[in-house]
């Protein structure tokens, strides 16, 4: 622990987080290491982390790896204790090859990053209604995958089924097929046909249950989106699911995004130069939050298919300039990102 003289200095912390333990490193304002220690990832361990950091001096900032996973609760506790918490990216592979990797080294590197102020971001708050939306979206994704798996298994079983069974369901679409299988009454028995009919019925019932779960989640997402940002739902092409995905990308503290350029980069809609020689062009970004990117892409597609006047006029003008469809969609996504950020920013400013 620091002496009385050291307790007056400014210090920076870095934390390498794991499932069961967190490793903390502390440096002074000149980058000199002051100490490092491992703590348990428990409530008592978090309190010890705070005492350990404050024991060296005035804590200016703490850089935490994995604020969206293993470090989520620690980040909340540190913020409630009045500390400035920053999210630090994983050390680059080149630095790890040169200097090696260990928990103390990763924690020290995080502290050095906090001191330098480079490669840092404000982590999302995870204590509001947007966090509830994130949880529901996670559940929805799981239910959607399970529903798709059930449908694939139904079709796979029907491919190898006897002709008598295949003929019964051959001309039915997915919705009617699931409904018919769920209504079926397989006869008891252990033969291949009885077992097949029973499996098909159970898969259909499972599919219906997942559909019911998804519908219920969508209803709750709509209620939350209306409560958090009703103006966002008024934009053309924005429904409860898309609005939820965009709000989750920003977090419960959207003010952490200081400009619409940052939001565009977060959503992967910022133009990336891809010029060569005399050919000047930009390409689609492959970075950022891919779920948010998908949501903005869906908005563009809905506006295109629905004949949105502004979108149709823009496409016609850019097509006359010999722009490709991919380039036009990239530009439209950038405009949508600007429009969405304005709505989210205005809502955050009014709170």
Order of alpha helices (4+ residues) and beta strands (2+ residues): beta-beta-beta-alpha-beta-alpha-beta-alpha-alpha-beta-alpha-alpha-alpha-alpha-alpha-alpha-beta-beta-alpha-alpha-alpha
